[in-house]
Amino acid sequence: MQLVVGRIGRPHGVRGDVTVEVRTDEPERRFAVGTSITTDPADKGPLVIAGRRWHKGMLLMTFEGVAGRDAAEELRGTMLVIDSAEVEPSDDPDEFHDHQLIGLAVETVSGDPVGEVEDVLHHGQDLLVVRRKGQDDALIPFVKALVPEVDLEAGRLVVDPPEGLL
């Protein structure tokens, strides 16, 4: 599974620098100089990072073979992606990456099937988007009180929803 770690934004200056919207907790590791990174769309890459620096809180990067503002502009909107196999598991048993949760079967504490995790939203609070057959998707806050069990090996998670949530 491909995971987005950054999105190329507008060019910066005239030499081919671009702004990058960082979507990883490890930008120094993911965007190290000399690293080849896959892109979405694939025909824009792979890109090799030639330079990286922070400027006023914004990550600026240059790529090999991208010289000038026009070439940098052509990359705008390109997603920088890695394979999920490159992500190391967390030491915290209660911390999960989105790609680990997507696709898990969801059931209630009493064993009733609810649906399947379709997405994880991060809007102030993490929300599980659960696809249900024949019904609207359910949004379940991803907190221990409502999701007491996540069993990655069994491919399921258990929810304890309050009245009216589902």
C-alpha atoms as an extended CHARMM CRD file, in Angstrom:
* protein
*
       166  EXT
         1         1  MET       CA              0.0000000000        0.0000000000        0.0000000000  PROA      1               0.0000000000
         2         2  GLN       CA              1.3000000000        3.4630000000       -0.8880000000  PROA      2               0.0000000000
         3         3  LEU       CA              1.4270000000        6.0430000000        1.9190000000  PROA      3               0.0000000000
         4         4  VAL       CA              1.6500000000        9.7760000000        1.2510000000  PROA      4               0.0000000000
         5         5  VAL       CA              4.5490000000       11.4210000000        3.1170000000  PROA      5               0.0000000000
         6         6  GLY       CA              4.4060000000       14.7900000000        1.3570000000  PROA      6               0.0000000000
         7         7  ARG       CA              2.7590000000       16.9020000000       -1.3270000000  PROA      7               0.0000000000
         8         8  ILE       CA              4.6970000000       19.2210000000       -3.6020000000  PROA      8               0.0000000000
         9         9  GLY       CA              3.3560000000       22.7620000000       -3.4990000000  PROA      9               0.0000000000
        10        10  ARG       CA              4.2720000000       25.9490000000       -5.3140000000  PROA      10              0.0000000000
        11        11  PRO       CA              7.7310000000       26.7560000000       -6.6250000000  PROA      11              0.0000000000
        12        12  HSD       CA              9.9860000000       28.9030000000       -4.4430000000  PROA      12              0.0000000000
        13        13  GLY       CA             12.3210000000       31.2190000000       -6.2930000000  PROA      13              0.0000000000
        14        14  VAL       CA             13.6370000000       30.6910000000       -9.8070000000  PROA      14              0.0000000000
        15        15  ARG       CA             16.1490000000       27.8420000000       -9.3590000000  PROA      15              0.0000000000
        16        16  GLY       CA             13.7180000000       24.9060000000       -9.0840000000  PROA      16              0.0000000000
        17        17  ASP       CA             13.0150000000       24.8010000000       -5.3450000000  PROA      17              0.0000000000
        18        18  VAL       CA              9.5150000000       23.6700000000       -4.3570000000  PROA      18              0.0000000000
        19        19  THR       CA              7.5670000000       23.8950000000       -1.1330000000  PROA      19              0.0000000000
        20        20  VAL       CA              6.5660000000       20.5630000000        0.3740000000  PROA      20              0.0000000000
        21        21  GLU       CA              3.5620000000       19.9620000000        2.6010000000  PROA      21              0.0000000000
        22        22  VAL       CA              4.9740000000       17.4330000000        5.0600000000  PROA      22              0.0000000000
        23        23  ARG       CA              2.7280000000       14.4700000000        5.9000000000  PROA      23              0.0000000000
        24        24  THR       CA              5.1460000000       12.3820000000        7.9450000000  PROA      24              0.0000000000
        25        25  ASP       CA              6.4650000000       12.4500000000       11.4860000000  PROA      25              0.0000000000
        26        26  GLU       CA              9.9510000000       11.7700000000       10.1330000000  PROA      26              0.0000000000
        27        27  PRO       CA             10.7240000000       14.4230000000        7.5000000000  PROA      27              0.0000000000
        28        28  GLU       CA             14.4860000000       14.3410000000        8.1530000000  PROA      28              0.0000000000
        29        29  ARG       CA             14.5260000000       10.6060000000        7.4410000000  PROA      29              0.0000000000
        30        30  ARG       CA             12.0130000000       10.4700000000        4.5830000000  PROA      30              0.0000000000
        31        31  PHE       CA             13.4450000000       13.4860000000        2.7540000000  PROA      31              0.0000000000
        32        32  ALA       CA             17.1850000000       12.9090000000        3.2040000000  PROA      32              0.0000000000
        33        33  VAL       CA             19.4100000000       14.2720000000        0.4390000000  PROA      33              0.0000000000
        34        34  GLY       CA             20.1280000000       11.5200000000       -2.0910000000  PROA      34              0.0000000000
        35        35  THR       CA             16.8900000000        9.6450000000       -1.3690000000  PROA      35              0.0000000000
        36        36  SER       CA             14.8550000000        8.4720000000       -4.3580000000  PROA      36              0.0000000000
        37        37  ILE       CA             11.1530000000        8.8650000000       -3.6780000000  PROA      37              0.0000000000
        38        38  THR       CA              8.1780000000        7.4840000000       -5.5800000000  PROA      38              0.0000000000
        39        39  THR       CA              5.4800000000        9.8490000000       -6.8450000000  PROA      39              0.0000000000
        40        40  ASP       CA              1.7740000000        9.8420000000       -7.5000000000  PROA      40              0.0000000000
        41        41  PRO       CA              1.2030000000       10.2550000000      -10.3940000000  PROA      41              0.0000000000
        42        42  ALA       CA              3.9860000000        7.8030000000      -11.1640000000  PROA      42              0.0000000000
        43        43  ASP       CA              5.0000000000        9.5350000000      -14.4040000000  PROA      43              0.0000000000
        44        44  LYS       CA              6.3360000000       12.5200000000      -12.3840000000  PROA      44              0.0000000000
        45        45  GLY       CA              9.0020000000       10.4070000000      -10.7180000000  PROA      45              0.0000000000
        46        46  PRO       CA             10.7680000000        8.8280000000       -9.1040000000  PROA      46              0.0000000000
        47        47  LEU       CA             12.4350000000       11.9900000000       -7.8340000000  PROA      47              0.0000000000
        48        48  VAL       CA             15.8900000000       12.1140000000       -6.2540000000  PROA      48              0.0000000000
        49        49  ILE       CA             16.2350000000       14.7040000000       -3.5000000000  PROA      49              0.0000000000
        50        50  ALA       CA             19.1400000000       17.0440000000       -4.3010000000  PROA      50              0.0000000000
        51        51  GLY       CA             18.6190000000       19.5200000000       -1.4860000000  PROA      51              0.0000000000
        52        52  ARG       CA             16.4230000000       20.2160000000        1.5080000000  PROA      52              0.0000000000
        53        53  ARG       CA             16.0900000000       23.1420000000        3.8930000000  PROA      53              0.0000000000
        54        54  TRP       CA             13.5750000000       24.7520000000        6.1970000000  PROA      54              0.0000000000
        55        55  HSD       CA             12.5180000000       28.3420000000        5.4860000000  PROA      55              0.0000000000
        56        56  LYS       CA             10.0650000000       30.1250000000        7.8040000000  PROA      56              0.0000000000
        57        57  GLY       CA              8.5700000000       26.8030000000        8.9360000000  PROA      57              0.0000000000
        58        58  MET       CA              8.1480000000       25.5040000000        5.3690000000  PROA      58              0.0000000000
        59        59  LEU       CA             10.1730000000       22.6330000000        3.9100000000  PROA      59              0.0000000000
        60        60  LEU       CA             11.8610000000       23.5860000000        0.6390000000  PROA      60              0.0000000000
        61        61  MET       CA             13.3120000000       20.8600000000       -1.5720000000  PROA      61              0.0000000000
        62        62  THR       CA             15.1520000000       20.5720000000       -4.8660000000  PROA      62              0.0000000000
        63        63  PHE       CA             15.2270000000       17.4820000000       -7.0400000000  PROA      63              0.0000000000
        64        64  GLU       CA             17.8540000000       16.2390000000       -9.4610000000  PROA      64              0.0000000000
        65        65  GLY       CA             16.9900000000       17.2300000000      -13.0190000000  PROA      65              0.0000000000
        66        66  VAL       CA             14.4780000000       19.9030000000      -11.9680000000  PROA      66              0.0000000000
        67        67  ALA       CA             16.0440000000       23.2490000000      -12.8290000000  PROA      67              0.0000000000
        68        68  GLY       CA             14.0740000000       26.4520000000      -13.0050000000  PROA      68              0.0000000000
        69        69  ARG       CA             10.7030000000       27.6910000000      -11.9140000000  PROA      69              0.0000000000
        70        70  ASP       CA              8.7950000000       26.2110000000      -14.8830000000  PROA      70              0.0000000000
        71        71  ALA       CA             10.0770000000       22.6850000000      -14.2210000000  PROA      71              0.0000000000
        72        72  ALA       CA              9.2390000000       23.0810000000      -10.5270000000  PROA      72              0.0000000000
        73        73  GLU       CA              5.7230000000       24.3030000000      -11.3910000000  PROA      73              0.0000000000
        74        74  GLU       CA              5.0920000000       21.0850000000      -13.3640000000  PROA      74              0.0000000000
        75        75  LEU       CA              5.5220000000       19.1140000000      -10.1090000000  PROA      75              0.0000000000
        76        76  ARG       CA              2.8920000000       21.1040000000       -8.1950000000  PROA      76              0.0000000000
        77        77  GLY       CA              0.3210000000       18.8020000000       -6.5810000000  PROA      77              0.0000000000
        78        78  THR       CA              2.4870000000       15.6820000000       -6.9550000000  PROA      78              0.0000000000
        79        79  MET       CA              2.2820000000       13.3470000000       -3.9730000000  PROA      79              0.0000000000
        80        80  LEU       CA              5.4720000000       11.8970000000       -2.5200000000  PROA      80              0.0000000000
        81        81  VAL       CA              4.7880000000        8.3100000000       -1.4500000000  PROA      81              0.0000000000
        82        82  ILE       CA              6.4620000000        5.3550000000        0.2320000000  PROA      82              0.0000000000
        83        83  ASP       CA              5.4690000000        1.7140000000        0.5090000000  PROA      83              0.0000000000
        84        84  SER       CA              3.7520000000        0.8180000000        3.8070000000  PROA      84              0.0000000000
        85        85  ALA       CA              6.3430000000       -1.9510000000        4.2900000000  PROA      85              0.0000000000
        86        86  GLU       CA              8.9170000000        0.8150000000        4.9040000000  PROA      86              0.0000000000
        87        87  VAL       CA              7.0480000000        2.0060000000        8.0120000000  PROA      87              0.0000000000
        88        88  GLU       CA              8.3500000000        0.5480000000       11.2380000000  PROA      88              0.0000000000
        89        89  PRO       CA              5.7500000000       -0.6420000000       13.7580000000  PROA      89              0.0000000000
        90        90  SER       CA              5.3100000000        1.4670000000       16.8790000000  PROA      90              0.0000000000
        91        91  ASP       CA              6.5730000000        0.3390000000       20.2820000000  PROA      91              0.0000000000
        92        92  ASP       CA              3.3210000000        1.6310000000       21.8240000000  PROA      92              0.0000000000
        93        93  PRO       CA              0.6590000000       -1.1260000000       21.7760000000  PROA      93              0.0000000000
        94        94  ASP       CA             -2.0910000000        1.5190000000       21.5920000000  PROA      94              0.0000000000
        95        95  GLU       CA             -0.6350000000        3.3820000000       18.5930000000  PROA      95              0.0000000000
        96        96  PHE       CA             -1.5220000000        2.3940000000       15.0430000000  PROA      96              0.0000000000
        97        97  HSD       CA             -0.7880000000        3.6630000000       11.5630000000  PROA      97              0.0000000000
        98        98  ASP       CA             -3.8110000000        4.3970000000        9.3750000000  PROA      98              0.0000000000
        99        99  HSD       CA             -2.9130000000        1.6690000000        6.8730000000  PROA      99              0.0000000000
       100       100  GLN       CA             -3.0210000000       -0.9170000000        9.6850000000  PROA      100             0.0000000000
       101       101  LEU       CA             -6.6150000000        0.0060000000       10.5770000000  PROA      101             0.0000000000
       102       102  ILE       CA             -8.0800000000        0.3400000000        7.0830000000  PROA      102             0.0000000000
       103       103  GLY       CA             -9.7820000000       -2.9170000000        6.0990000000  PROA      103             0.0000000000
       104       104  LEU       CA            -10.2970000000       -4.2430000000        9.6360000000  PROA      104             0.0000000000
       105       105  ALA       CA            -13.6780000000       -5.8060000000       10.3860000000  PROA      105             0.0000000000
       106       106  VAL       CA            -15.6230000000       -3.8910000000       13.0280000000  PROA      106             0.0000000000
       107       107  GLU       CA            -17.8470000000       -5.5930000000       15.5800000000  PROA      107             0.0000000000
       108       108  THR       CA            -19.5330000000       -4.5740000000       18.8150000000  PROA      108             0.0000000000
       109       109  VAL       CA            -18.4720000000       -5.8760000000       22.2350000000  PROA      109             0.0000000000
       110       110  SER       CA            -21.3950000000       -8.3110000000       21.9990000000  PROA      110             0.0000000000
       111       111  GLY       CA            -20.0030000000       -9.6990000000       18.7120000000  PROA      111             0.0000000000
       112       112  ASP       CA            -22.4820000000       -8.0880000000       16.2990000000  PROA      112             0.0000000000
       113       113  PRO       CA            -20.8840000000       -7.1580000000       12.9680000000  PROA      113             0.0000000000
       114       114  VAL       CA            -20.8600000000       -3.4140000000       12.2150000000  PROA      114             0.0000000000
       115       115  GLY       CA            -18.8470000000       -3.1080000000        9.0100000000  PROA      115             0.0000000000
       116       116  GLU       CA            -15.2970000000       -2.4180000000        7.8890000000  PROA      116             0.0000000000
       117       117  VAL       CA            -12.8740000000        0.4620000000        8.4980000000  PROA      117             0.0000000000
       118       118  GLU       CA            -12.7620000000        2.3990000000        5.2370000000  PROA      118             0.0000000000
       119       119  ASP       CA            -10.6570000000        5.3880000000        6.2990000000  PROA      119             0.0000000000
       120       120  VAL       CA             -9.1880000000        7.2510000000        9.2550000000  PROA      120             0.0000000000
       121       121  LEU       CA             -9.8060000000       10.9940000000        9.4830000000  PROA      121             0.0000000000
       122       122  HSD       CA             -7.6860000000       13.3860000000       11.5170000000  PROA      122             0.0000000000
       123       123  HSD       CA             -9.8420000000       16.4260000000       12.2550000000  PROA      123             0.0000000000
       124       124  GLY       CA             -8.8310000000       17.4520000000       15.7640000000  PROA      124             0.0000000000
       125       125  GLN       CA             -9.8290000000       13.9690000000       16.8910000000  PROA      125             0.0000000000
       126       126  ASP       CA             -9.0990000000       10.7210000000       15.0680000000  PROA      126             0.0000000000
       127       127  LEU       CA            -12.2560000000        9.2710000000       13.5290000000  PROA      127             0.0000000000
       128       128  LEU       CA            -12.7510000000        5.8260000000       12.0440000000  PROA      128             0.0000000000
       129       129  VAL       CA            -14.9220000000        5.8270000000        8.9250000000  PROA      129             0.0000000000
       130       130  VAL       CA            -16.8010000000        2.5170000000        9.0460000000  PROA      130             0.0000000000
       131       131  ARG       CA            -18.5300000000        1.2960000000        5.8810000000  PROA      131             0.0000000000
       132       132  ARG       CA            -21.7930000000       -0.4810000000        6.7130000000  PROA      132             0.0000000000
       133       133  LYS       CA            -23.8210000000       -2.5980000000        4.3240000000  PROA      133             0.0000000000
       134       134  GLY       CA            -27.0150000000       -0.8960000000        3.2170000000  PROA      134             0.0000000000
       135       135  GLN       CA            -26.5090000000        2.0650000000        5.5670000000  PROA      135             0.0000000000
       136       136  ASP       CA            -24.5990000000        5.3190000000        5.7140000000  PROA      136             0.0000000000
       137       137  ASP       CA            -20.9880000000        5.1980000000        6.8500000000  PROA      137             0.0000000000
       138       138  ALA       CA            -20.4910000000        5.5760000000       10.5990000000  PROA      138             0.0000000000
       139       139  LEU       CA            -17.9170000000        7.9230000000       12.1440000000  PROA      139             0.0000000000
       140       140  ILE       CA            -16.5190000000        6.4700000000       15.3580000000  PROA      140             0.0000000000
       141       141  PRO       CA            -14.0960000000        8.4710000000       17.5130000000  PROA      141             0.0000000000
       142       142  PHE       CA            -10.9070000000        6.4250000000       17.8420000000  PROA      142             0.0000000000
       143       143  VAL       CA            -10.5830000000        6.5350000000       21.6350000000  PROA      143             0.0000000000
       144       144  LYS       CA            -10.0300000000        3.6520000000       24.0590000000  PROA      144             0.0000000000
       145       145  ALA       CA            -13.4790000000        4.1090000000       25.6740000000  PROA      145             0.0000000000
       146       146  LEU       CA            -15.2450000000        3.5000000000       22.3320000000  PROA      146             0.0000000000
       147       147  VAL       CA            -12.6820000000        1.1850000000       20.7110000000  PROA      147             0.0000000000
       148       148  PRO       CA            -11.4810000000       -1.0440000000       23.5550000000  PROA      148             0.0000000000
       149       149  GLU       CA             -9.7910000000       -3.6570000000       21.3640000000  PROA      149             0.0000000000
       150       150  VAL       CA             -7.7740000000       -3.6330000000       18.1410000000  PROA      150             0.0000000000
       151       151  ASP       CA             -6.5690000000       -7.0670000000       17.0260000000  PROA      151             0.0000000000
       152       152  LEU       CA             -4.4250000000       -6.6590000000       13.9250000000  PROA      152             0.0000000000
       153       153  GLU       CA             -3.6040000000      -10.3690000000       13.7080000000  PROA      153             0.0000000000
       154       154  ALA       CA             -7.2950000000      -11.3280000000       13.7040000000  PROA      154             0.0000000000
       155       155  GLY       CA             -8.1380000000       -8.4350000000       11.3490000000  PROA      155             0.0000000000
       156       156  ARG       CA            -10.7850000000       -6.8910000000       13.5850000000  PROA      156             0.0000000000
       157       157  LEU       CA            -11.5150000000       -4.1680000000       16.0600000000  PROA      157             0.0000000000
       158       158  VAL       CA            -14.1870000000       -4.0460000000       18.7360000000  PROA      158             0.0000000000
       159       159  VAL       CA            -16.3440000000       -0.9990000000       19.4040000000  PROA      159             0.0000000000
       160       160  ASP       CA            -18.4430000000       -0.1500000000       22.4440000000  PROA      160             0.0000000000
       161       161  PRO       CA            -20.6690000000        2.5850000000       20.9890000000  PROA      161             0.0000000000
       162       162  PRO       CA            -22.9770000000        4.6770000000       23.1260000000  PROA      162             0.0000000000
       163       163  GLU       CA            -26.6840000000        4.6490000000       22.2980000000  PROA      163             0.0000000000
       164       164  GLY       CA            -27.3500000000        6.3780000000       18.9900000000  PROA      164             0.0000000000
       165       165  LEU       CA            -23.7860000000        6.3820000000       17.5850000000  PROA      165             0.0000000000
       166       166  LEU       CA            -24.5160000000        3.6130000000       15.1120000000  PROA      166             0.0000000000
